[in-house]
Amino acid sequence: MRAIRLLLSITIVVSLSHLVLGRAPASPPEETNDARLKDADAAVLVQRFEQWTTTELRKMDPVGELYLQPDNGDKATDSYSWGRVVSTPENEKERRKTADPLPSHVEELLSPDPQFDARHYVLRFIRHDSVNGIPVSIYETHSRGDYDGFEGQVALDRQGFVWRYIGSRRAVDSLLSKWSGHWRKRRFVYSGWRARLRGGSLYTTDVFIQETPGLNSPPQFSRRGRMRLWNFGKTRAEQARAELQVVDDNERPLGGRSSEENERQWMRDVEDYVLDVLTRDGYLAPEGTFETSCAQVISNLLAVARFPEPIDPPVRCRVLLSSRLDLRLLGHTMLISIGSLDTAGDEATVATILAHGLAEMATKPLPITAKVAFAKRPPLELLAALETKPSDEEAVDKAALALLSKSLYRSKLEQAGLFLDGINDVSPRLSTLVPRTFAGHIGDTAGVLRQSEWMRQRPVYDPMRLGHFSALPLGSRMALNRETNQVDLLRAPLVPLVGKSFGVVPPYPYPNDAEVNAPLVSRVGSD
């Protein structure tokens, strides 16, 4: 009888799934909140889905980042890692060479329980709701006996897909405690959102993490974090084939070039090679509409430049898909991170960051290191080779100020000054989000920019004052397509939050995140 009931329930789920996928008949039958699966049958569907989605994930080669940030007042520091998510023997070798690798078994965060077994769980229906516009049923989950299971809630649709989960599990507590450097286990609540991506499959794209303070701890002393995944456009097999492709050399004329031109062309070829590798492996956004916006900002700055020698070949800008604040120079190509663009409050602040890169190219040009010149290295090693220690930054800041003071941004630099104040304030506490190299290069530690007439009139820096902010929370300005890795400005209101400059807030992906054929993930907000 139980088998017959289960078969009947699954048949009902399949027939009702047409309503979820938008293929309902012209006159769909009326729905009632009482028409739902039995709790035991729901547990079987969750088991089947979690086993299926775990298998599907291992076919892909996503890139992800994990970030954990302490609240204001906590003496603990933050933690950050990024890299390939799914563990393979090849990825494991690369992970060991990385300075801050993603923790082993990080896939635990991408599911309520990767080994979900209906025999070890009790599910209880709570209510009907919707996730990303899709009708779901919310079930409370409890593990049976001594099983170390997921305690929380799952959102199950009529097709048997789990679109969201929120709760806690001891395996995740151990993973995050060890990775963040705590010898004593901490407790965490984590919430994952899934999106329908390649081929209609569901993948976890965002996870929000909140530490649960102990009974004797101050309530504000907790940690917030997030995990974000992308690069779902290729399977692992397709990625492996792409890595075997040889980067073709550009066709060059047989004669007519000077040795200086040949040197410049060689450097450009090296730049193109590194950009191709980083783009192919999912660490760099492909060229798109936003790079055109960056190019316009650079053009606005160079229009007033008075450098002794012109910058040749032309300056380019590409976006690193990291939430860490970063700006690296690859010859005449600037790599600015999505975290820098996310937290910058306006275009003038972005211009201030890019002006520093231009000034550095002009005042102390560095040849591209031979460590990256057509060297077959893991992408994170290539990025590490581009990181340079700050030196003679006062001269660079003066050159950057000369650019900004003559540009169309000169009357809009007060917010940029607050951004620099914020960098110097939070960098000791958030040393992985705002690394020393970024703070040393961009932070204007000598005050050349902040004491200028263009920034001197900014409000007094106070991150806790209402209506005052130095930076936006992570995820405020930039949208990331999880299949194509393209980025664009997020078309939504920019709302600063008190005390959340450079902070972590829950992601709540917009319904467009779940559209298979959406050309670019975006949010549309009223002005």
C-alpha positions as CSV (number, residue, x, y, z in Angstrom):
1,M,0.0,0.0,0.0
2,R,2.8,2.4,0.8
3,A,4.4,1.8,-2.6
4,I,1.0,2.5,-4.3
5,R,0.6,5.7,-2.3
6,L,4.1,6.9,-3.2
7,L,3.5,6.1,-6.9
8,L,0.2,8.0,-6.8
9,S,1.9,11.0,-5.1
10,I,4.7,11.2,-7.6
11,T,2.2,11.0,-10.5
12,I,0.4,13.9,-9.0
13,V,3.6,15.9,-8.6
14,V,4.6,15.3,-12.2
15,S,1.2,16.3,-13.5
16,L,1.2,19.5,-11.4
17,S,4.7,20.4,-12.4
18,H,3.3,21.9,-15.7
19,L,1.9,24.7,-13.5
20,V,5.3,25.6,-12.2
21,L,7.0,25.5,-15.6
22,G,4.4,27.7,-17.2
23,R,2.9,25.0,-19.4
24,A,-0.5,24.8,-17.7
25,P,-3.7,24.4,-19.8
26,A,-5.9,27.4,-20.5
27,S,-8.2,26.6,-17.6
28,P,-6.0,25.1,-14.8
29,P,-7.9,23.5,-11.9
30,E,-8.3,25.5,-8.8
31,E,-5.5,25.0,-6.2
32,T,-6.1,24.6,-2.5
33,N,-3.5,24.8,0.3
34,D,-4.8,21.5,1.6
35,A,-3.6,19.6,-1.5
36,R,-0.1,18.7,-0.4
37,L,2.3,15.7,-0.2
38,K,2.4,13.6,2.9
39,D,5.4,14.4,5.1
40,A,7.0,11.0,4.5
41,D,6.6,11.3,0.7
42,A,8.1,14.8,0.8
43,A,11.2,13.4,2.6
44,V,11.7,10.8,-0.2
45,L,11.4,13.6,-2.8
46,V,14.0,15.7,-1.0
47,Q,16.3,12.7,-0.8
48,R,16.0,12.0,-4.6
49,F,16.6,15.7,-5.4
50,E,19.6,16.2,-3.2
51,Q,21.3,13.0,-4.5
52,W,20.5,14.1,-8.1
53,T,21.8,17.7,-7.7
54,T,25.0,16.5,-6.0
55,T,25.6,14.3,-9.0
56,E,24.9,17.1,-11.4
57,L,27.2,19.5,-9.5
58,R,30.1,17.1,-9.9
59,K,29.7,17.3,-13.7
60,M,30.3,21.0,-13.6
61,D,33.4,23.1,-12.8
62,P,32.1,26.1,-10.8
63,V,34.3,28.7,-9.2
64,G,33.3,30.0,-5.8
65,E,34.3,32.3,-3.0
66,L,33.7,32.0,0.7
67,Y,33.9,35.0,3.0
68,L,33.2,35.3,6.8
69,Q,33.2,38.8,8.4
70,P,33.1,39.7,12.1
71,D,30.6,42.3,13.4
72,N,31.8,45.7,14.5
73,G,33.5,45.5,17.9
74,D,34.6,41.9,17.5
75,K,38.4,41.5,17.8
76,A,38.4,38.6,15.4
77,T,39.5,39.1,11.8
78,D,37.8,38.1,8.7
79,S,38.5,35.1,6.4
80,Y,38.4,34.8,2.6
81,S,39.1,32.1,0.0
82,W,38.2,31.4,-3.6
83,G,38.9,28.8,-6.2
84,R,37.3,25.8,-7.8
85,V,34.5,24.3,-5.7
86,V,34.3,20.6,-6.7
87,S,37.2,18.5,-5.5
88,T,39.1,16.4,-8.0
89,P,42.7,15.0,-7.9
90,E,43.8,17.8,-10.3
91,N,42.0,20.5,-8.3
92,E,43.4,19.2,-5.1
93,K,47.0,19.8,-6.3
94,E,46.1,23.3,-7.3
95,R,44.3,23.9,-4.0
96,R,47.4,22.9,-2.0
97,K,49.5,25.5,-3.9
98,T,47.0,28.3,-3.2
99,A,47.7,30.7,-0.4
100,D,44.1,30.8,0.9
101,P,42.4,27.8,-0.6
102,L,38.7,26.9,-0.2
103,P,38.3,24.4,2.6
104,S,38.0,20.7,1.8
105,H,34.4,19.5,1.6
106,V,33.1,23.1,1.0
107,E,30.3,21.3,-0.9
108,E,28.7,20.7,2.4
109,L,27.4,24.3,2.3
110,L,25.7,23.7,-1.1
111,S,23.0,21.4,0.3
112,P,21.0,20.8,3.5
113,D,22.7,17.4,3.5
114,P,24.6,15.9,0.5
115,Q,23.9,12.4,1.8
116,F,20.2,13.2,2.6
117,D,18.5,9.9,3.5
118,A,14.7,9.9,4.1
119,R,15.1,7.2,6.7
120,H,17.2,9.5,8.9
121,Y,14.8,12.5,8.8
122,V,11.4,13.5,9.9
123,L,9.7,16.3,7.9
124,R,6.7,18.3,9.0
125,F,4.7,20.6,6.7
126,I,4.6,24.2,7.9
127,R,3.0,26.4,5.2
128,H,2.7,27.3,1.5
129,D,5.0,30.0,0.3
130,S,6.9,31.1,-2.8
131,V,10.6,31.4,-3.7
132,N,11.7,33.4,-6.8
133,G,8.0,33.5,-7.8
134,I,7.7,29.7,-7.7
135,P,5.0,28.1,-5.4
136,V,6.7,25.9,-2.8
137,S,5.8,24.1,0.4
138,I,7.9,24.8,3.5
139,Y,8.9,21.7,5.5
140,E,10.6,21.6,8.8
141,T,13.4,19.0,9.0
142,H,14.6,17.1,12.0
143,S,17.1,14.2,12.1
144,R,16.2,11.0,13.8
145,G,18.1,9.7,16.8
146,D,21.8,10.5,16.9
147,Y,22.1,11.1,13.2
148,D,24.2,14.3,12.5
149,G,21.6,15.8,10.2
150,F,20.2,19.1,9.0
151,E,18.0,20.9,11.4
152,G,16.0,23.6,9.7
153,Q,13.6,24.2,6.8
154,V,13.5,23.3,3.1
155,A,11.3,24.8,0.3
156,L,10.0,22.0,-1.9
157,D,8.0,22.7,-5.1
158,R,5.5,20.4,-6.7
159,Q,8.1,19.0,-9.1
160,G,10.2,17.8,-6.2
161,F,12.9,20.5,-6.5
162,V,14.4,22.1,-3.3
163,W,14.7,25.8,-4.1
164,R,16.0,27.0,-0.8
165,Y,17.1,25.6,2.6
166,I,18.0,27.3,5.9
167,G,19.2,25.7,9.1
168,S,22.3,24.2,10.7
169,R,24.4,21.1,10.7
170,R,27.3,20.0,12.8
171,A,29.5,19.1,9.8
172,V,29.1,22.7,8.6
173,D,29.9,24.1,12.0
174,S,33.2,22.1,12.0
175,L,34.0,23.1,8.5
176,L,33.6,26.9,9.1
177,S,35.2,26.9,12.6
178,K,38.3,25.1,11.3
179,W,38.6,27.2,8.2
180,S,38.2,30.5,10.1
181,G,40.9,29.5,12.6
182,H,38.8,28.8,15.7
183,W,40.0,25.9,17.8
184,R,36.6,25.8,19.6
185,K,33.7,24.9,17.4
186,R,31.2,27.7,16.7
187,R,27.6,27.3,15.7
188,F,26.3,28.6,12.4
189,V,23.0,29.0,10.5
190,Y,23.4,28.8,6.7
191,S,20.8,29.5,4.0
192,G,21.2,28.5,0.4
193,W,19.4,29.7,-2.7
194,R,19.2,27.8,-6.0
195,A,18.8,28.9,-9.6
196,R,17.8,27.0,-12.7
197,L,20.8,27.3,-15.0
198,R,22.5,25.0,-17.6
199,G,20.1,22.6,-19.2
200,G,17.3,23.4,-16.6
201,S,19.3,21.9,-13.7
202,L,19.2,23.6,-10.3
203,Y,22.5,24.7,-8.7
204,T,23.2,26.5,-5.5
205,T,24.5,29.9,-6.4
206,D,24.4,31.9,-3.1
207,V,24.7,30.9,0.6
208,F,24.3,33.3,3.5
209,I,26.0,32.4,6.8
210,Q,25.2,33.8,10.3
211,E,27.1,32.7,13.4
212,T,24.9,31.9,16.4
213,P,26.4,33.6,19.4
214,G,26.9,31.5,22.6
215,L,24.7,32.1,25.6
216,N,27.5,34.0,27.4
217,S,28.6,36.1,24.3
218,P,27.4,39.6,23.6
219,P,24.7,39.4,21.0
220,Q,26.5,41.7,18.5
221,F,29.7,39.5,18.6
222,S,28.8,37.2,15.8
223,R,30.1,36.7,12.2
224,R,28.3,37.0,8.9
225,G,29.4,35.5,5.7
226,R,28.5,34.4,2.3
227,M,29.4,31.9,-0.4
228,R,28.9,32.8,-4.1
229,L,29.3,30.5,-7.1
230,W,29.5,31.1,-10.8
231,N,31.1,29.6,-14.0
232,F,28.3,27.1,-14.6
233,G,28.5,27.7,-18.4
234,K,30.8,24.7,-19.0
235,T,30.9,21.1,-17.8
236,R,34.2,19.7,-16.4
237,A,34.8,17.8,-19.6
238,E,34.3,21.0,-21.7
239,Q,36.6,22.9,-19.3
240,A,39.3,20.3,-19.7
241,R,39.1,20.5,-23.5
242,A,39.3,24.3,-23.3
243,E,42.5,24.0,-21.3
244,L,44.1,22.0,-24.0
245,Q,43.6,24.6,-26.6
246,V,46.8,26.5,-27.6
247,V,46.5,30.3,-27.5
248,D,47.2,31.3,-31.1
249,D,49.7,34.0,-31.7
250,N,48.5,37.1,-33.5
251,E,49.6,37.3,-37.1
252,R,52.4,39.7,-37.4
253,P,53.9,41.4,-40.5
254,L,57.3,40.1,-41.5
255,G,58.9,43.5,-41.4
256,G,58.4,47.2,-40.8
257,R,58.5,47.2,-37.0
258,S,61.1,48.7,-34.7
259,S,62.5,46.9,-31.8
260,E,60.4,49.1,-29.5
261,E,57.2,48.2,-31.3
262,N,58.2,44.5,-31.1
263,E,58.7,44.8,-27.4
264,R,55.3,46.5,-26.9
265,Q,53.6,43.8,-29.1
266,W,55.3,41.0,-27.0
267,M,54.0,42.6,-23.8
268,R,50.5,42.8,-25.3
269,D,50.6,39.2,-26.3
270,V,51.5,38.2,-22.7
271,E,48.6,40.3,-21.4
272,D,46.2,38.6,-23.8
273,Y,47.5,35.2,-22.8
274,V,46.9,35.8,-19.1
275,L,43.5,37.4,-19.7
276,D,42.5,34.3,-21.8
277,V,43.6,31.9,-19.1
278,L,41.8,33.8,-16.3
279,T,38.7,34.2,-18.4
280,R,38.6,30.6,-19.5
281,D,39.0,29.3,-16.0
282,G,36.2,31.6,-14.6
283,Y,38.2,34.0,-12.5
284,L,37.8,37.0,-14.9
285,A,34.6,38.3,-16.4
286,P,34.6,38.2,-20.2
287,E,34.5,41.4,-22.1
288,G,31.0,42.9,-22.1
289,T,29.0,46.1,-21.6
290,F,30.5,47.0,-18.2
291,E,34.0,47.1,-19.6
292,T,32.8,49.8,-22.0
293,S,31.7,51.8,-19.0
294,C,35.1,51.4,-17.4
295,A,36.8,52.4,-20.6
296,Q,34.7,55.6,-20.6
297,V,35.9,56.5,-17.1
298,I,39.5,55.8,-18.2
299,S,39.0,58.0,-21.3
300,N,37.6,60.8,-19.2
301,L,40.7,60.7,-17.0
302,L,43.2,60.4,-19.9
303,A,41.6,63.3,-21.7
304,V,43.1,65.7,-19.1
305,A,46.4,63.8,-18.5
306,R,49.7,65.5,-18.9
307,F,52.0,62.5,-18.6
308,P,55.6,62.9,-19.9
309,E,55.1,60.0,-22.2
310,P,51.8,58.7,-23.6
311,I,50.6,55.3,-22.4
312,D,51.0,52.9,-25.3
313,P,49.5,50.4,-26.0
314,P,46.1,51.7,-24.9
315,V,44.9,51.1,-21.3
316,R,42.3,48.4,-20.8
317,C,40.2,47.4,-17.8
318,R,38.8,43.9,-16.9
319,V,36.8,42.7,-13.9
320,L,38.0,40.1,-11.5
321,L,35.2,38.0,-10.1
322,S,36.3,38.3,-6.5
323,S,34.5,40.1,-3.6
324,R,37.9,41.0,-2.2
325,L,38.8,44.7,-2.9
326,D,41.6,44.5,-5.4
327,L,43.3,46.4,-8.3
328,R,46.2,44.7,-10.1
329,L,48.1,45.8,-13.1
330,L,49.0,43.5,-16.0
331,G,51.1,45.7,-18.2
332,H,48.6,48.2,-19.5
333,T,45.5,46.3,-18.4
334,M,43.9,47.0,-15.0
335,L,42.2,44.2,-13.2
336,I,39.6,45.7,-10.8
337,S,37.6,43.3,-8.6
338,I,33.9,43.1,-8.5
339,G,34.2,43.8,-4.7
340,S,35.8,47.2,-5.4
341,L,33.0,48.1,-7.8
342,D,30.3,46.7,-5.4
343,T,31.3,48.8,-2.5
344,A,32.2,52.0,-4.3
345,G,29.3,54.5,-3.7
346,D,29.5,56.3,-7.1
347,E,31.3,56.7,-10.4
348,A,33.7,59.3,-8.9
349,T,34.9,56.7,-6.4
350,V,35.5,54.2,-9.2
351,A,37.4,56.9,-11.0
352,T,39.6,57.5,-8.0
353,I,40.6,53.8,-7.9
354,L,41.3,53.7,-11.7
355,A,43.2,57.1,-11.5
356,H,45.6,55.4,-9.1
357,G,46.2,52.6,-11.6
358,L,46.8,55.1,-14.4
359,A,49.2,57.1,-12.3
360,E,51.1,54.0,-11.4
361,M,51.5,53.1,-15.0
362,A,52.8,56.5,-15.8
363,T,55.1,57.2,-12.8
364,K,56.6,53.8,-12.2
365,P,55.9,51.4,-15.1
366,L,56.8,47.9,-14.3
367,P,57.4,45.3,-17.0
368,I,55.2,42.2,-16.9
369,T,56.9,39.6,-14.7
370,A,58.3,36.6,-16.6
371,K,56.4,34.4,-14.1
372,V,53.2,34.9,-16.2
373,A,54.7,35.1,-19.7
374,F,53.0,32.1,-21.4
375,A,53.7,30.0,-18.3
376,K,51.4,27.1,-17.7
377,R,50.4,27.9,-14.1
378,P,47.1,27.6,-12.2
379,P,45.1,30.9,-12.5
380,L,45.4,31.8,-8.8
381,E,49.2,31.6,-9.2
382,L,49.1,33.9,-12.1
383,L,47.1,36.4,-10.1
384,A,49.5,36.1,-7.1
385,A,52.4,36.9,-9.4
386,L,50.7,40.2,-10.3
387,E,50.4,41.4,-6.7
388,T,53.0,44.1,-5.8
389,K,53.9,45.7,-2.5
390,P,53.2,49.4,-2.1
391,S,56.2,51.7,-2.8
392,D,56.6,55.4,-3.4
393,E,52.8,55.8,-3.2
394,E,52.9,59.5,-2.3
395,A,54.2,60.3,-5.8
396,V,51.6,58.1,-7.4
397,D,48.9,59.7,-5.3
398,K,50.0,63.2,-6.4
399,A,49.8,62.0,-10.1
400,A,46.4,60.6,-9.4
401,L,45.2,63.9,-7.8
402,A,46.5,65.8,-10.8
403,L,44.2,63.6,-13.0
404,L,41.2,63.9,-10.8
405,S,41.5,67.6,-10.2
406,K,41.3,68.4,-13.9
407,S,38.6,65.8,-14.7
408,L,34.9,66.1,-14.7
409,Y,34.9,64.2,-11.3
410,R,36.7,67.0,-9.4
411,S,33.5,68.4,-7.9
412,K,32.2,64.9,-6.9
413,L,35.1,63.6,-4.9
414,E,33.7,64.0,-1.3
415,Q,32.2,60.5,-1.3
416,A,35.4,59.1,-2.7
417,G,37.2,60.7,0.3
418,L,34.8,58.9,2.7
419,F,35.6,55.7,0.8
420,L,39.3,56.2,1.4
421,D,38.5,56.9,5.1
422,G,36.6,53.7,5.3
423,I,39.4,51.6,3.7
424,N,41.9,52.9,6.3
425,D,39.4,52.2,9.1
426,V,38.4,48.7,8.3
427,S,41.5,47.3,6.7
428,P,43.1,46.2,10.1
429,R,39.9,44.3,11.0
430,L,38.9,43.1,7.6
431,S,42.3,42.3,6.4
432,T,41.3,39.6,3.9
433,L,38.5,41.7,2.3
434,V,40.7,44.8,2.2
435,P,44.2,43.4,1.9
436,R,47.3,45.4,2.9
437,T,48.3,45.7,-0.7
438,F,45.0,47.3,-1.7
439,A,45.0,49.6,1.4
440,G,48.6,50.5,0.8
441,H,48.1,51.3,-2.9
442,I,44.6,52.9,-2.9
443,G,44.1,54.0,0.7
444,D,45.9,57.3,0.5
445,T,47.7,56.6,3.7
446,A,49.7,59.9,3.4
447,G,46.5,61.9,3.0
448,V,47.5,63.5,-0.4
449,L,44.1,63.0,-1.8
450,R,42.0,63.4,1.3
451,Q,43.6,66.7,2.3
452,S,43.2,68.2,-1.1
453,E,40.6,70.9,-1.7
454,W,38.4,68.5,-3.6
455,M,38.0,66.1,-0.7
456,R,38.5,68.3,2.3
457,Q,34.9,69.4,2.5
458,R,33.6,65.8,3.0
459,P,31.6,65.0,6.2
460,V,33.5,63.7,9.3
461,Y,33.9,60.0,9.0
462,D,31.4,58.2,11.3
463,P,30.3,54.8,10.0
464,M,27.4,54.6,12.6
465,R,25.8,57.9,11.8
466,L,22.4,57.7,10.1
467,G,22.4,58.8,6.5
468,H,26.2,58.6,6.4
469,F,28.2,55.9,4.7
470,S,31.7,55.4,3.3
471,A,31.0,52.3,1.2
472,L,28.1,50.1,0.2
473,P,27.6,46.5,1.4
474,L,28.9,43.7,-0.8
475,G,26.6,42.9,-3.7
476,S,25.1,46.4,-3.9
477,R,26.1,47.5,-7.4
478,M,27.1,44.6,-9.6
479,A,25.1,41.7,-11.1
480,L,26.9,38.5,-12.1
481,N,25.5,36.0,-14.6
482,R,26.3,32.5,-13.1
483,E,26.5,30.8,-16.5
484,T,28.4,33.3,-18.7
485,N,30.3,35.1,-15.9
486,Q,29.3,38.4,-17.5
487,V,28.9,41.4,-15.1
488,D,26.8,44.6,-15.4
489,L,25.5,47.3,-13.1
490,L,22.7,46.3,-10.9
491,R,19.7,48.3,-11.8
492,A,18.3,48.7,-8.3
493,P,18.2,51.5,-5.8
494,L,21.5,52.0,-3.9
495,V,20.5,52.0,-0.2
496,P,23.3,52.5,2.3
497,L,22.8,50.7,5.6
498,V,24.1,52.1,8.9
499,G,27.1,50.2,10.1
500,K,27.2,48.0,7.0
501,S,29.9,49.7,4.9
502,F,31.9,46.9,3.3
503,G,29.4,44.5,5.1
504,V,27.7,41.3,4.3
505,V,23.9,41.2,3.8
506,P,21.6,38.3,2.8
507,P,21.6,38.0,-1.0
508,Y,18.0,37.0,-1.9
509,P,18.6,36.4,-5.6
510,Y,16.1,38.1,-7.8
511,P,13.7,35.9,-9.8
512,N,15.6,36.6,-13.0
513,D,18.5,34.5,-11.5
514,A,16.4,31.4,-12.2
515,E,15.7,32.1,-15.9
516,V,17.6,29.7,-18.1
517,N,17.8,31.9,-21.2
518,A,18.2,35.3,-19.4
519,P,21.1,37.0,-21.2
520,L,22.2,38.7,-18.0
521,V,21.1,38.5,-14.4
522,S,19.8,41.9,-13.3
523,R,17.5,43.6,-10.9
524,V,15.1,46.4,-11.9
525,G,14.3,48.8,-9.2
526,S,12.4,52.0,-9.1
527,D,14.4,55.2,-8.9
